[in-house]
Amino acid sequence: MIPKYERPDAPVDARYPGTTGNDTGPAAGDIAWRDFFREARLKKLIELALVNNRDLRVAVLNVEQSRAQYRITRAASFPMIQGAGSFTRQRAPSDVVTSGDTVTPVGVTYNQWNASLGNTAFELDLFGRVRSLNRQALEKYFATVEAQRSAQISLVSQVATEYFTERQAEEQLKVARDTLTAVQGSYDLNKATFNAGASNELDMRTAEGEVETARVNELTYEREVAQAKNDLALLVGGPLPAGLPAARPFNDGDLLARIPAGLPSDLLQRRPDILEAEHTLKAANANIGAARAAFFPTITLTSSIGATSAQLAQLFAKGGGVWSFAPEITVPIFTGGQNTADLDSAKVGKRIEVANYEKAIQTAFREVSDALVAGSSYASQVEALVRGINAEQRRLELADVRYRQGEDSYLNVLSAQQDLYTAQQNRIETQYNKLASRISLYEALGGGWK
C-alpha cells in the first residue's frame, strides 16, 4: 500500500555561482575535523565539547529513544505470547446449588486453578498496515540519526567559531593596549612641554582625551574576551582546562585546511539536515500506506491453551486441558468519512515534507554559495587592509616628526593615530571573518562528522 518513493528533483542550479565545477579533491564530508582544523589548542577544545556538550548529549539520547520506539512499533509484527495463572476460591449459596430438581440445603465452597498460554488480538497484516507503520517508525529513527550528525557538525563549527571570536577579542585587546601605551607617551610629552610653556593647552587636552578613549577601548575588549571565554566554556561543557596547547598566531594562513566546494548534487548525500528531511519525507510516504490499508478488513487472532482443575495437584493431569481460538474480522462499512480524511491528511503531509525537503536543499545551496563568496572576498580584503596599515603607520610617523619639529599641529598626529587604530582593528575583524567563512563552508558542505 506504500506509494513508490521517488526523490524530488533538487530545485537548485547544477553549479555554485562563480564556480566551474572543476574544483576537485576530497569532499568536505570526508575530511575529518582533526584534519581540517590544524591548531592543537582548538582540536583539544573540540574534543572536550564532543564529550561534554549537553545539547549533543540530548541529540544522542534522542537517537536511543527513537530506536526504542521503532522496536516497540516493530513488535506489533509478531504475536505476543503471554502466560497466565490464576486461583479462585468461591462460595455459592444454597438456592443456586442444585442436583436435578432438588435444592441443596447448604451452600458450597469450591476452588478452581487455571494456567494458560496464548496471544491476544494478533493482527494478520494482509494489507500491510502494520508494515507501513514499521516503515514509518524506521524512517523517523533514521531521521533522528541524521539529526544527531547535524548537531555534532554544528557543535564543531560553533566551538571553532567561538574560539576564533575569543582570539579576535584578544588581538583587538592587544592593539588597544599598544595604542594606549603610545597615546599615553604622547600625552606625557604634551603635558611636559605645556608645563614648560612650549605648547598650548589645546594640544595637551586633545592628547588627554585620546588617552581616555584608548582606556575605554581597552575595557571594552577586556569585557569581550571574558564573555567569549564564557561562551566557549558553555560549548565545551565545563571550565576551560589549564595546560592547553599554545595558540598559533591569529594571522597564520595555515590554521584551516583547504576544501573544494564540489557540486550541489554532493549535498544530497553529505548534508545531514537534507538526509534528515528526506527520511522524514519517506516516513510521510509510508504513512500513506497505513492510511490506505485502513479501507480494508482487519483480521485479528486471539487464542490460548492451558489447563483447569479444582485442585492444584491435578492442574496438569489428563483431562484437564482447555483451549480457545477466536479469529475476528472487522470490515469498515461506514466511518463518516474518517478513513478518507485520514488518507487525504497523509497525502497532504507528504506534500508538506516534499516542500520541507526542497527548502533544506535550497538553504544548503545558499549557505555554501554565501561561504564561497565571503571566503574569496575576505581574503582580498585582508591583503588590502595590511597594505593600508603600512601606509597609516608611515603617515603617523611623518605626522609625529612634523609635529615635533613645529611644522604641523597635533591634530594631524591625532588623526593619523586614530586611522591607524581603526585600520588595525578592521584587519583583525576581517581576518576573523575570513576564518569564520571557511568554517561556515566546511559546515555547509557537511564536514565535521568524522
N, C-alpha and C positions, 0 to 999 in steps of 0.2 A: 504493500500500500504506500510505501515511501516513494515520492517522485524521484526520478533520476536527477542526481545533482550535477549541475553544470556551473563551473566557476564563472562569475560575471567578468566581462572584459574590463581591463584596467582603464579608467577614464582619465588617462594622462598621456603626455607625449612619449615617444619612444626614447628620447634623449633629454637630458637636463639642459636647460638654457645655457648657451655658451660653451658646451662640450661637444666633442666629436664622437664619443663612444669608444675611442681607441685607447683610453687610459686603462691599460691592463695591469694586472697584479693580483695578489691575494685579496679576496673580498674582506671588507671590514669585519663581517661576522666571523671570519676565520682567523682574525688576528686577535690573540688573547690580550686582555688588558695589561698583563705584565710586559708584553712586547710593545704595546702602543705607548704606555707611559714609561719613560726612561729614567725617572728620578727615583732613587731608592726611598727617599723620605715619603713621597707620595704613594708609592707602592705599599709601604707599610701601613699607611692610613687607610687605604682601600681594603687591605687585608683585614684590618680590625673592624671596619664597617660591615664587611660581608659576614662577620661572625656575630657582631653585637647589635646591629641596627634593628630597632623594633619593628619598623614598617616592613622590612624584608622578612623578618620572623613571622609576621602576620600573614604575608603572602605565602610563605612555605606552609603554614598551618592551614590556610585556605585550600591548598592543593590536597593535603591529607584529608581534610573534611570532605572535599568533593570526591575523592577516591572512595571514601567510605560510603558516601551517598550513592555512588554508582553501584557499589557492591550490594547495597540494600535493594536498589531497583532491579538489579540482575537476579537477585534471589527469587523474584517472582516467576522466573522461568522454570523453576524446579519445584516439585511438590515438597511441602513442608511436613515431614513425618513427626508426629508427636505421640509420646506415650502418656498414659493417664492411669491412675489408680484411685479407687475410692472405697470407702466403707460407710455403710448406712445401718443404723440401728433404729428400728421403728416399732411403735406400738399401735395396733389397730383396735378400735373399740368393739364391743360385743355385737352391736347392731349391724356391723358390716362384715363380720367374720361368720360365714355361713357354711353349712355342709348339707347340700341338697336343699330341702325345704325347711331344715331345722336351724335356728339361730343359736349359736354357741353362747351360753350364758356368761362367759367371761371373755375379756379381751386377750389379744395375742401379741407378744413381743417377739420380733424376729430380726435377724441380721442378714446383710447382703454385702458380699465382697465382689468388686469389679476390677478388672485390669484390661486395658485396651491399647492398641497401636493403630494409628491411622492418620489421614490427612483431611483437611477441611477446605473446601471451596477452591481446589486447584483448577486454574483456568487452562483449558486446551486452546493454545494460541493458534487456531486455524487461520485467522485472518491477519495475524501479525501485529495486533495491538500492543502486546507486551514487548515484542521485539522492537517495535518503533520507540516505545518508551525507553528501552535499554539503550538504543542508539542515541536517543536524545541525551540521556544521562552521561553516556560515554563522551559525546562531543562537548558537553558542558565541563566534564573533567579535563579534557584536552585544553579547553579554553582557559581554565584556571592554571594549568601548567604554563601556558604561554604568558599569562598574567604575571606569574612568578618570574619568568625570564625577563619580562619587560620591567618589573620592579627592580631586578638586580642591575640591568643595564642603566636604568635611570639613577640608581644609587651610585654606581661607579662614576657616572657623569657628574652627579651633584657633588660628590666628595672632591673630585678633581677641580671642578669649577670653584667650589668654596675654598679649596686650598690655594688656588691662584688668586682668589679675592683677598685672602689674608696676605699673600706675598705682595700683591699690588699695594695694599694699605701700608705694609712695612716699607716698601720702596718709596712711597709718597711721603711717609713719615720721615724717612732719612733725608729726602730732598728738603722737606720743611725745616728740619733741624739744621741742615747745612746752610739754608737760606737765613735762618735766624742767627746763626753764628756770623755770617757775612754782614748782615744789616746791623747787628749789634756792634761789630767793629766799626762800621761806618758811622753809627750814631756816636760811639765813644770819641771818634776823631772829630766829628762836628761839634760835640759838646766841648771838647778841649779847645778847639780853635775859637769857639764862641766865647768861652770864658777868658781866652787870651785877647778877645776883641778883634780877631782876624776874620770872623764870618758873622753873618746875620742870624737872628733868632729863627727866621723862617726856615732856613736850611736845617737847623737843629731840630725844630719841631716836626718838620717833614720826615727826618730820619727817625725821630722818636715814634711817630705814628706807624712807620714801616716796621719797626721792631714789634709793636703791639699786634699788628696784623700777622706777622710771622708767628707770634706766640699763639694766637687764635688758631692758625693753621696747624700748628704742632698739636694742640689739644684736640682738634677735630680728627686728625689722623690717628692719634693715640686711642681715641674712642672707637674709631672704625676697626683698628687692629684688634681691640678687645672683643668687639662684637663679632668679628669674623672668627675669632678663636672659639667663641661660644657656639656659633652656628656649626662650625666644624666638629666640635665635641658632640653636638646633638646627632649629627650624621654618623659619626664614628660609634656612637652608643656609649660613651663614657669619657672621662677626662683624658686629654691628650697625654700619652705616656712620656716619661723622661727617657733620654737616651736615644731619641730618633736620629736617623742618619742626617748629616748636614744637608742643608738645602743647596741646590745648584744656583748659579746666577740667574736672575729673573729674565735677562735678555739672552739667555743661552738658546741658540737656534736648534738644539738637538733635544729639547725636553719632550717632544712628541714625535712619534714615527709618522712617516708619510703614508697616506692611504689613498687608493684610487677610488673614484666615485662609482665606476661601473655603470650599469644601465638600470633604468627604473624597474625593469622586469625582475631584477635580482631582489628588489624589496619584498616581492610577494613571498619569497622563501626565507628572507633574512630578518624581517621586522616582526618581533613577537606580537606587537599590537595588531598588525594586519592578520597574522595567523590566528590570533585570539578572535578577531572579528569573523574570520572565515569559519572557525569551529562553531561560533555562536550561530552563524547562518546555517550550518549543517544541522545543528540542533533544532532550529526552527523548521527546517525541511523535514526532519524526522517526525516532528510534532504533527505535520500534515498527515503522515501515515497513521498515527494513532487516532486522529480525528476521523479519517476515512473509515477505519476499522470499526468505529462506534456505530456505523449504519448496519452492521452485520450481526448475526446472532452471537451470543456469548455462551459458551458451554463450560460448565464447572463440574468437578467431581468431588464428592465427599464420601469417604469410605473409612471403615475401621474393622479390626478383627481383634478378638480378645476372649475373655472368659468371665463367668459369673458363678457365684456359689454362695450358699448360706454359711459356709464355714471356710475359714482361711486355709485350712489344711487341704480342703477339697477343691481349691480355686482352679488348679490346673489339671484336675482329674478328668478322666474320659467322660464325655457327655456334657461338659460344662462350657463348651465353646459357643461363642456368639459372633456374628459378623453383620455388617451392613454395607450397602452400596447404593449411593443416591446421586446419580447424574442429574444435572439440571440444565435446561436450555432457556435462555432469556432472549426474546425476539423484540427489538424495538418496533412498535406499531405506531404509536402516537406520542411524540415528545414535545409537542408545542413548538417545534422548530429549533429545539435546543441543539440537536446534532448538526443541523445545517449551520446554525450560528457559530458553533464551535469550529466547524471546518472553515467557514469564512474568516473567523478570527485567526486561525492558524495560517491561512494563506496571506492575510494582511501582515501578520507577524513576520513571515518570511520576507515580504517586500520591504518591511522596515529594516530587517537585518541586511538585506541587499544594499540599501541606501547607506547603512552604517559601515558596511564593508568598503563600499566605494569611497565614502568620506575618509576612512582610515588611510586608503591608498593616496588620495589627494593630499591629505595632511602630511603624510610621509614625503611625498614628492616635493611639496613646498618647503618642508624643513631641510631637506637635502639641498635644494636649489638655493635657499637663503644662506645656508652654511658655506656653499661653494662661492657664492658672490662675496660674502663677508670675508672669507679667508684670503682671497686674492686682493681684495680692496685694502684690508688692514695691513697686509704685507707691504704694499706700496706706500701706504700712509706712514708706517713706522720709518721707512727709509727717508721719506721726505722730512719727517719730524727730526730725525737725527741730524740731517743737514741744517735744518732750521736752528737747532740747539747750538750747533757750532757757530752759526752766524750770530746768534744772540749773545753767546759768550764773548765773541770778539767785539761786538758792539758795546757790551758792558765794560770791557777792558779799556776801550778807547774813550768812552764817556767818562770813566773814572780818572783817566790820565788828564783829560781836558779840564775836568773839574778841579783836580789838584793843582793844575797849572794856572787856574783862574781864567781859563778861556771859555768856560761854559758854566751853566747853572746846575745846581744839584738835581733839578727836576729831570734832566736828561739821564742822570745816573739812576734815579728812582724808576723812571720809565723803562730803562734797559733791564734793571733788576727784576721788575715785575713781569716783563715779557719773557725773560729767561726762565723765571719760575713757572710761568704758565706753560711754556713750551716743554719743560722737563716733565711737568705733571701730565700733560697731554700725551707725551711719548709713553709714559708708564701706563696710562689708561688704554692707549691704543695697543700696546704690547699685550695687555691683559685681554682685550677684545679679540686680538689675533689668536691667542691661545684658546680662549673660550669658544671661538667659532670653529676651531679644529676639533675641539672636544664635542661640540654640537654635531659636527659632521660625522664623527665616529659613532655617536649615539644614534643619529638619524639613519645611518646605514646598518644598524643592528649590531654594532660592536659593543663588547663589554660583557658578554655572557661567558665565554670560555675562560 
